[in-house]
């Protein structure tokens, strides 16, 4: 298998949420159907819908389970292996980006964006390849761009948000 980091990025740019982009890129390599994976990952994007843990990392987490879980509820060994792998991936992602929290990565409250969603997808895909597939790929370099300034909220936009 060659690197699929670019594919994960393309999926994200085509409308997959961050979790789906990562999980769906590699799921078939682990024997899982892409459409089922896509559906099951829907609620994990946008930091689990609440800007909490990064969705791209949630996609990596799902892949860890897909690869390491043996489907035996009484067997605790795969659980330990999954948790150990996730700690490693989370630690490296945090070292790369200074956080694993979507809100912090996106600069909520600080207005300082640490990493774009595309960048998070690329980093999570890189870590999946490095740890789950033991590939020696290089992280994809993205030109990070500041998003355009947001327009101030008007009474009309505030009313629309509450609907």
N, C-alpha and C positions, 0 to 999 in steps of 0.2 A: 504494500500500500504506500503510495506517495503522499506527501503532505496535502491536507485538505483545508488548510487554514483559509485560503482564498475562497473556497467554496462556502465555508461558514460565513465569511464576510458578505459574499454575494447573496446568500439566503437572507441574511439580516437586511440588506439593502433592498431586497425584493419583497419585504413585508413580513417575514418571520420575526417573531419577537426574539429577544436576545437568548432566551432559554431554548426556544425551538431551533434557532440557527445553529447552536452548538450541538444539542442532542441529535437533531435530525441529520446533521452532517456525518455522524459516525455510527448511528444506531444500526444500520444494516450490516456494518462490519462486525457487529456483535450479535447478529441474528434477530434483530427487532425490526418490525415494519415501520416505515417512515411515517405513514399517515396516522397510525396509532400513537406513535411517539409524539407527533405534532399535536394531536388532540390532547394527550395527557400532559403536555408541557404548557398548554395555553395559559393557565393561571399563574405560572411562575415568572412570567416576564414582568418588566417594570419593578424589579425587586419584590416579587411576589405580590404585585399589584399595589404595593404600599411603600415602595422605595426602601425596603429593608435589605436583606441580603441580595447581592448582585444576581440578576437573572442569568447572566452568562455562566457564573459559577454554579448556579442551580442546575443548569444543563450539564455541566461537567460532573456534578454530584450524581445526577441520574445515570450518566454513562458509567460511573464507577460502580453503581449498583447493578447495572445491566451486565457488566463484565465480571464482577466478583461474586455476586450472590448466586448460590446454587439452588435456591428455591426450597430449602429444607428449614422450616421454622425452628426446629430443635437444634440446629447446628449453629453454634455461636462463632465458630471460626471465621466464616465469611463476613460476619458483622464486624468483627475486630479488624479484618483486613480492609473492609470498606472505610471504617472510621480512621484507620491509620493513613490510608491513601488520601482521604479528604482533608485531614489535618495538613498533610504535606502540600496538597494543591492550594488550599486556603492560605497557608503560610507564604507560599511563593507568590501567589496573586497579590497578597497584602504587601509583600516586599517590593513588587513591581509597581504598585499603584497607591500605596500608603493606606488603603482601606479595602474592605470587601462589602461595604455598605453602599448601596445605590445612591442614597441621598447625599452622602459625603462625596462620592465619586463625581456626582453631578453638581456639586457646589451649592446645595440647598442650605441656605442660611449664611454661607460664606461668599457666595457668588464667584468662587474660585473652582472651576471645573478641573478635576484631577485627571479624568479619563473619559473619553466619549463612549457612547454605547458601542460603536463600531470597534473602538479600541479594546473594550472589555471582552467583546466576542473574540477578537483576534488573540488576546492574552489567554482566555479560557481554552480556546482551541489549541493553542501552542502547548499549554500545560497538559491537556488531554493526550496529545500526541507524545509528549515527553514521558509522561508517567504511565498511561494506560497502554500505549502502543510501543513504548520504548524506542521512539524515533529520535533521531538527532537532527531536528529541524531548528531553524532560527526563528525567533519572533518576527512577525511581519511588522515592518515599520510603516506607520500611518502618519500622514501629515495632519496633526490635530489642528482643527480650526475652531475658533471661538464661534459659538452660535450667534445669529443676529440678535440684537437687543430686543427684548420683549416690549410690546406696546403696553402702556399703562392700562389697567383695567378700567372699563367704563361701567356704568350702571347696567348697560345692555349685556356686556360679557359676564358680569357678576350674576345676573339673572339667569343666563344660559347655563352657567356652571352648577347652579343649584337644581336644575331640572333633572 
